[in-house]
């Protein structure tokens, strides 16, 4: 299983992804699900991948190959994020079909989903969720983040915290708490955790951090969040369950 999320705020973009690909009883394997592509001063893209590993690897390989060979379109020639999302969606659909044909009758799910975020020239920075079918939607002011994979455990914190006015630092913190909540409830999602912070207009992807399971800051977030939740729970007013409920009066 996977958990990846991307947040769009006025100041820029935040991306967070886990790296666990297998969590069996006797074997845990990891593989980064975050991929970056940039041309200094002109464009920057981040891709998060979820789903069949063979499919996602072949999609990323094709994207890199198109850039190297100068095929058109590729991420260095598209004129906007929407065009890039359409391009990746078509590659994904094509690669999924190839894998479907290769494993026909085996029951293997070859589907894959992607989150694409970034900026081209001085156009607005955007985030798109690309579905297995190849179609896509973008994050909006009302829904300023996108998730793929195991989304349900980490969603509540994002709904309560993230707005377009949230700072990049606060968005990154909310993303890490969202990831921690997911890792706590689902053993198939786990570290290393990749975090990338993109400042709008910079076309720079250097603020990319990989946090291992024993990273002091990751452990601090986990401990502090657990303690604060318990403190908040203790402060909630208790219902007087031993008293009968009030009876509604007839009109």
C-alpha positions in Angstrom: 0.0 0.0 0.0 1.0 3.6 -0.4 0.2 7.0 0.9 1.1 10.2 -1.0 -0.2 13.7 -0.7 0.4 17.1 -2.3 -0.7 20.4 -0.9 -1.2 23.7 -2.8 -1.1 26.9 -0.8 -0.5 30.5 -2.0 3.2 30.3 -1.1 3.9 27.1 -3.1 3.5 23.4 -2.9 4.3 20.6 -0.4 4.7 16.9 -1.3 4.9 14.0 1.1 5.2 10.3 0.3 6.0 7.1 2.1 8.4 4.5 0.6 7.0 1.1 1.7 6.2 -1.4 -1.1 5.8 -4.6 0.8 5.1 -5.3 4.5 5.0 -9.1 4.8 5.6 -11.0 8.0 9.2 -11.7 7.1 10.1 -9.0 4.5 9.8 -5.3 4.3 10.9 -3.5 1.1 11.0 0.1 0.2 11.0 2.2 -3.0 10.7 5.9 -3.4 7.4 7.1 -4.8 8.5 10.7 -5.4 10.1 11.7 -8.7 11.4 15.2 -9.7 12.0 16.9 -13.1 13.2 20.4 -13.5 14.9 22.9 -15.8 16.5 25.8 -13.9 14.6 29.1 -14.2 11.9 27.6 -16.4 10.0 24.7 -14.9 9.7 22.2 -12.1 7.6 19.0 -11.7 7.1 16.6 -8.9 5.3 13.2 -9.5 4.0 11.0 -6.8 3.1 7.4 -7.7 0.7 4.8 -6.3 -0.4 1.4 -7.5 1.2 -1.5 -9.3 4.9 -1.0 -9.0 5.7 -2.4 -12.4 3.3 0.0 -14.0 4.5 3.1 -12.1 8.2 2.2 -12.8 7.5 1.8 -16.5 5.6 5.2 -16.6 8.5 7.0 -15.0 11.0 5.2 -17.3 9.0 6.4 -20.3 8.9 10.0 -19.0 12.7 10.0 -18.6 13.2 8.4 -21.9 11.1 11.0 -23.7 13.1 13.8 -22.2 16.4 12.1 -23.1 15.4 11.3 -26.7 13.7 14.7 -27.2 10.4 13.1 -28.1 7.4 15.4 -28.3 5.6 16.0 -26.1 7.8 15.6 -23.0 8.0 17.4 -19.6 10.5 19.8 -21.0 8.3 20.9 -23.9 4.8 21.1 -22.5 3.5 24.6 -22.1 1.6 24.1 -18.8 0.9 21.7 -16.0 -2.5 20.7 -17.5 -0.7 19.6 -20.7 1.8 17.7 -18.6 -1.0 15.9 -16.7 -2.6 14.9 -20.0 0.7 13.6 -21.3 1.3 11.5 -18.2 -2.3 10.3 -18.2 -1.9 8.9 -21.7 1.4 7.2 -20.9 -0.1 5.7 -17.8 -3.1 4.3 -19.7 -0.9 2.8 -22.3 1.5 1.2 -19.8 -1.4 -0.2 -17.8 -2.9 -1.8 -20.9 0.5 -3.5 -21.7 0.7 -4.9 -18.2 -3.0 -6.1 -18.4 -2.2 -8.0 -21.5 0.9 -9.5 -20.0 -0.8 -10.8 -16.9 -4.2 -11.6 -18.4 -6.1 -14.1 -16.3 -3.8 -13.8 -13.3 -6.0 -11.4 -11.3 -3.1 -9.0 -10.8 -4.2 -5.3 -10.5 -2.0 -3.3 -12.9 -3.7 0.1 -12.2 -1.7 3.1 -11.1 -2.5 6.7 -9.9 -0.3 9.7 -9.9 -0.2 13.2 -8.4 1.6 15.8 -10.5 2.5 19.2 -9.2 4.8 22.0 -10.2 5.0 25.2 -12.3 5.9 26.2 -15.8 7.5 29.6 -16.4 5.4 32.3 -14.6 2.1 30.3 -14.9 0.3 29.4 -11.7 1.6 26.5 -9.6 -0.8 23.6 -9.7 -1.5 20.1 -8.5 -3.3 17.4 -10.5 -4.6 14.0 -9.5 -4.3 11.6 -12.5 -6.6 8.6 -12.3 -5.8 5.1 -13.6 -8.1 5.9 -16.6 -5.8 8.8 -17.6 -8.2 11.6 -16.8 -7.3 14.1 -14.1 -8.6 16.8 -11.7 -6.8 19.7 -10.1 -6.6 21.0 -6.5 -8.9 24.0 -6.0 -9.2 26.8 -3.4 -12.0 24.7 -1.8 -9.9 21.5 -2.0 -6.3 22.6 -1.8 -4.7 19.1 -1.5 -4.7 15.7 -3.3 -4.1 12.2 -2.0 -3.5 8.8 -3.4 -3.2 5.4 -1.9 -4.3 4.9 1.7 -6.0 8.2 2.1 -8.6 7.9 4.9 -6.4 8.0 8.0 -4.5 11.2 7.1 -7.4 13.1 5.6 -9.0 14.6 8.8 -5.9 16.7 9.8 -5.7 18.1 6.3 -9.4 19.0 6.3 -9.0 20.8 9.6 -5.7 22.7 9.0 -5.1 23.3 5.3 -6.3 26.5 3.6 -4.8 28.5 0.7 -3.4 30.9 3.3 -1.5 28.2 5.2 2.2 28.8 5.2 4.5 26.4 3.5 6.1 25.4 6.8 2.7 24.7 8.4 1.6 22.8 5.3 4.7 20.6 5.5 4.0 20.0 9.2 0.4 19.1 8.5 1.6 16.7 5.8 3.9 15.0 8.2 1.2 14.6 10.8 -1.1 13.2 8.1 1.6 10.7 7.2 2.2 9.8 10.8 -1.5 9.2 11.4 -1.6 6.9 8.3 1.6 5.0 9.3 0.1 4.5 12.9 -3.1 2.9 11.5 -1.7 1.0 8.5 1.5 -1.1 8.7 1.7 -1.3 4.9 2.5 2.5 4.9 6.0 3.3 6.3 9.2 5.2 6.1 11.5 6.5 4.7 9.2 9.5 4.3 10.0 11.9 1.4 9.1 15.6 1.9 9.6 18.2 -0.8 8.8 21.9 -0.3 8.5 24.1 -3.5 8.4 27.8 -3.2 6.2 29.4 -5.9 8.2 31.0 -8.7 11.5 29.4 -7.7 11.6 26.5 -10.2 13.8 24.9 -7.5 13.3 21.5 -6.1 16.3 21.4 -3.7 14.2 21.5 -0.5 13.8 17.7 -0.7 14.2 15.7 2.6 14.2 12.0 3.2 13.3 11.1 6.8 14.2 7.6 8.0 12.2 5.7 10.7 14.6 6.8 13.4 14.8 10.4 12.3 14.7 12.6 15.4 12.2 15.1 14.0 9.9 12.4 12.7 10.0 10.7 16.2 9.3 14.1 17.8 6.3 14.7 15.6 4.9 11.3 16.4 5.4 11.6 20.2 4.1 15.2 20.4 1.0 14.4 18.3 0.1 11.4 20.4 0.4 13.4 23.6 -1.5 16.4 22.3 -4.4 14.2 21.1 -4.6 12.5 24.5 -4.5 15.9 26.3 -7.3 17.3 24.0 -9.4 14.2 24.6 -9.1 14.5 28.4 -10.3 18.1 28.2 -13.5 17.3 26.4 -16.6 17.7 28.5 -18.1 14.4 29.6 -21.7 13.4 29.0 -23.7 12.6 32.1 -24.6 9.1 30.9 -26.2 8.1 34.3 -28.9 10.8 33.9 -32.0 10.2 31.7 -32.0 12.2 28.5 -34.2 15.3 28.4 -37.7 14.7 27.2 -38.9 16.8 24.3 -42.0 18.8 25.0 -45.0 18.5 22.7 -46.0 21.7 20.9 
